[in-house]
Structure formats: structure tokens, C-alpha cells
Amino acid sequence: NAIRLAHYPQATYMYDLMDKHGIVTWAEIPFVGPGGYADKGFVDQASFRENGKQQLIELIRQHYNHPSICFWGLLKDNAIPRECEAEILIPAENTQIVCEYVKELNVLAKQEDPTRPTTSASNQDGNLNFITENIAWNRYDGWYGSTPKTLATFLDRTHEKHPELRIGISE
């Protein structure tokens, strides 16, 4: 059994429950694309980047001793630029900053806790999927179109194309 505690840190009580019941836990910081909201998923400001790093440090330090936590989640990239080259959230000349920032978060997570893998939730192709040690997909096959069979086809193709990736389903 596993749970993704999306999209932000939870109360200690929740982590205690996961430990008590032996549920594999994915804990993550609130680095989320805007989805249907007008806000941006990434704001190109030093204060934004530093705040995200501080939240990651606090998440790991506060919950490091919870044996149920198996993954540190760095982002949900539903609206982060595809291929780190889109012009959706930040100007085209700065899009690589998003990938560089996620790389910084990944390094920071490994410095704080070298024993647990990092992960992210994705609904797109692109370089962002190759930064964390694991990648999980936000797919809604059979809900927003397609069918459950298309999910199987997608996963098989992804594994065939990238056998080194450790993949899962996050939504």
C-alpha cells in the first residue's frame, strides 16, 4: 500500500499514521503548476527559489525519522513548461531556469537525505522527467478521455523507450 501526500507537507499526525499502518509514503513540497488557476507554477525570482529550497529542507529535517517515507517529491509538473522550452509560464529566454531549479532541489534533497530517492509527478514528456530518480505520471485515462488500455500502452512504450526509468502512476 502506498500514498502520495500531495501537494504540500502534511501534519505530523498523518506521517505517524502512515508509520503505524506501514503505508509507503511519498512526501512532497508545494511546487505545483497552476492547473486551472491564474498563478504561475514557477516564478523566476530568487525569493521563490529560496522559499522552495527552505520548504524542502524543513520537510526532510522534520520528517526524516518517519520510516514510512520512501520518496521526497520535488514537484508536480502539470503546468511547468514542456521540454523546459515552452513559453507557458516564463519567457522563452529563461525557460531552462526551471530545469536548473529542479536540479538544485534534487541535489539539495540528496544532501539532506542520501538514503531516499527523489520523485516528481508529471503529465508531459520532456527533460524534466529525467531529473529525479523516479518519475510518476498524472494520467487520467478513462476519465478525461482515452481508456484504461491507453494507460497500459503508454506505460509499456515509456518503459521500452526508457528502461532505466523507475516509473509509477501518481494521479
Secondary structure as a PSIPRED ss2 file (coil, helix, strand):
# PSIPRED VFORMAT (PSIPRED V4.0)

   1 N C   1.000  0.000  0.000
   2 A E   0.000  0.000  1.000
   3 I E   0.000  0.000  1.000
   4 R E   0.000  0.000  1.000
   5 L E   0.000  0.000  1.000
   6 A C   1.000  0.000  0.000
   7 H C   1.000  0.000  0.000
   8 Y C   1.000  0.000  0.000
   9 P C   1.000  0.000  0.000
  10 Q C   1.000  0.000  0.000
  11 A C   1.000  0.000  0.000
  12 T H   0.000  1.000  0.000
  13 Y H   0.000  1.000  0.000
  14 M H   0.000  1.000  0.000
  15 Y H   0.000  1.000  0.000
  16 D H   0.000  1.000  0.000
  17 L H   0.000  1.000  0.000
  18 M H   0.000  1.000  0.000
  19 D H   0.000  1.000  0.000
  20 K H   0.000  1.000  0.000
  21 H H   0.000  1.000  0.000
  22 G C   1.000  0.000  0.000
  23 I C   1.000  0.000  0.000
  24 V E   0.000  0.000  1.000
  25 T E   0.000  0.000  1.000
  26 W E   0.000  0.000  1.000
  27 A E   0.000  0.000  1.000
  28 E E   0.000  0.000  1.000
  29 I C   1.000  0.000  0.000
  30 P C   1.000  0.000  0.000
  31 F C   1.000  0.000  0.000
  32 V E   0.000  0.000  1.000
  33 G C   1.000  0.000  0.000
  34 P C   1.000  0.000  0.000
  35 G C   1.000  0.000  0.000
  36 G C   1.000  0.000  0.000
  37 Y C   1.000  0.000  0.000
  38 A C   1.000  0.000  0.000
  39 D C   1.000  0.000  0.000
  40 K C   1.000  0.000  0.000
  41 G C   1.000  0.000  0.000
  42 F C   1.000  0.000  0.000
  43 V C   1.000  0.000  0.000
  44 D C   1.000  0.000  0.000
  45 Q C   1.000  0.000  0.000
  46 A H   0.000  1.000  0.000
  47 S H   0.000  1.000  0.000
  48 F H   0.000  1.000  0.000
  49 R H   0.000  1.000  0.000
  50 E H   0.000  1.000  0.000
  51 N H   0.000  1.000  0.000
  52 G H   0.000  1.000  0.000
  53 K H   0.000  1.000  0.000
  54 Q H   0.000  1.000  0.000
  55 Q H   0.000  1.000  0.000
  56 L H   0.000  1.000  0.000
  57 I H   0.000  1.000  0.000
  58 E H   0.000  1.000  0.000
  59 L H   0.000  1.000  0.000
  60 I H   0.000  1.000  0.000
  61 R H   0.000  1.000  0.000
  62 Q H   0.000  1.000  0.000
  63 H H   0.000  1.000  0.000
  64 Y C   1.000  0.000  0.000
  65 N C   1.000  0.000  0.000
  66 H C   1.000  0.000  0.000
  67 P C   1.000  0.000  0.000
  68 S C   1.000  0.000  0.000
  69 I E   0.000  0.000  1.000
  70 C E   0.000  0.000  1.000
  71 F E   0.000  0.000  1.000
  72 W E   0.000  0.000  1.000
  73 G E   0.000  0.000  1.000
  74 L E   0.000  0.000  1.000
  75 L E   0.000  0.000  1.000
  76 K E   0.000  0.000  1.000
  77 D C   1.000  0.000  0.000
  78 N C   1.000  0.000  0.000
  79 A C   1.000  0.000  0.000
  80 I C   1.000  0.000  0.000
  81 P C   1.000  0.000  0.000
  82 R H   0.000  1.000  0.000
  83 E H   0.000  1.000  0.000
  84 C H   0.000  1.000  0.000
  85 E C   1.000  0.000  0.000
  86 A C   1.000  0.000  0.000
  87 E C   1.000  0.000  0.000
  88 I C   1.000  0.000  0.000
  89 L C   1.000  0.000  0.000
  90 I C   1.000  0.000  0.000
  91 P C   1.000  0.000  0.000
  92 A H   0.000  1.000  0.000
  93 E H   0.000  1.000  0.000
  94 N H   0.000  1.000  0.000
  95 T C   1.000  0.000  0.000
  96 Q H   0.000  1.000  0.000
  97 I H   0.000  1.000  0.000
  98 V H   0.000  1.000  0.000
  99 C H   0.000  1.000  0.000
 100 E H   0.000  1.000  0.000
 101 Y H   0.000  1.000  0.000
 102 V H   0.000  1.000  0.000
 103 K H   0.000  1.000  0.000
 104 E H   0.000  1.000  0.000
 105 L H   0.000  1.000  0.000
 106 N H   0.000  1.000  0.000
 107 V H   0.000  1.000  0.000
 108 L H   0.000  1.000  0.000
 109 A H   0.000  1.000  0.000
 110 K H   0.000  1.000  0.000
 111 Q H   0.000  1.000  0.000
 112 E H   0.000  1.000  0.000
 113 D C   1.000  0.000  0.000
 114 P C   1.000  0.000  0.000
 115 T C   1.000  0.000  0.000
 116 R C   1.000  0.000  0.000
 117 P C   1.000  0.000  0.000
 118 T E   0.000  0.000  1.000
 119 T E   0.000  0.000  1.000
 120 S E   0.000  0.000  1.000
 121 A E   0.000  0.000  1.000
 122 S E   0.000  0.000  1.000
 123 N C   1.000  0.000  0.000
 124 Q C   1.000  0.000  0.000
 125 D C   1.000  0.000  0.000
 126 G C   1.000  0.000  0.000
 127 N H   0.000  1.000  0.000
 128 L H   0.000  1.000  0.000
 129 N H   0.000  1.000  0.000
 130 F H   0.000  1.000  0.000
 131 I C   1.000  0.000  0.000
 132 T C   1.000  0.000  0.000
 133 E C   1.000  0.000  0.000
 134 N E   0.000  0.000  1.000
 135 I E   0.000  0.000  1.000
 136 A E   0.000  0.000  1.000
 137 W E   0.000  0.000  1.000
 138 N C   1.000  0.000  0.000
 139 R C   1.000  0.000  0.000
 140 Y C   1.000  0.000  0.000
 141 D C   1.000  0.000  0.000
 142 G C   1.000  0.000  0.000
 143 W C   1.000  0.000  0.000
 144 Y C   1.000  0.000  0.000
 145 G C   1.000  0.000  0.000
 146 S C   1.000  0.000  0.000
 147 T C   1.000  0.000  0.000
 148 P H   0.000  1.000  0.000
 149 K H   0.000  1.000  0.000
 150 T H   0.000  1.000  0.000
 151 L H   0.000  1.000  0.000
 152 A H   0.000  1.000  0.000
 153 T H   0.000  1.000  0.000
 154 F H   0.000  1.000  0.000
 155 L H   0.000  1.000  0.000
 156 D H   0.000  1.000  0.000
 157 R H   0.000  1.000  0.000
 158 T H   0.000  1.000  0.000
 159 H H   0.000  1.000  0.000
 160 E H   0.000  1.000  0.000
 161 K H   0.000  1.000  0.000
 162 H C   1.000  0.000  0.000
 163 P C   1.000  0.000  0.000
 164 E C   1.000  0.000  0.000
 165 L C   1.000  0.000  0.000
 166 R E   0.000  0.000  1.000
 167 I E   0.000  0.000  1.000
 168 G E   0.000  0.000  1.000
 169 I E   0.000  0.000  1.000
 170 S C   1.000  0.000  0.000
 171 E C   1.000  0.000  0.000
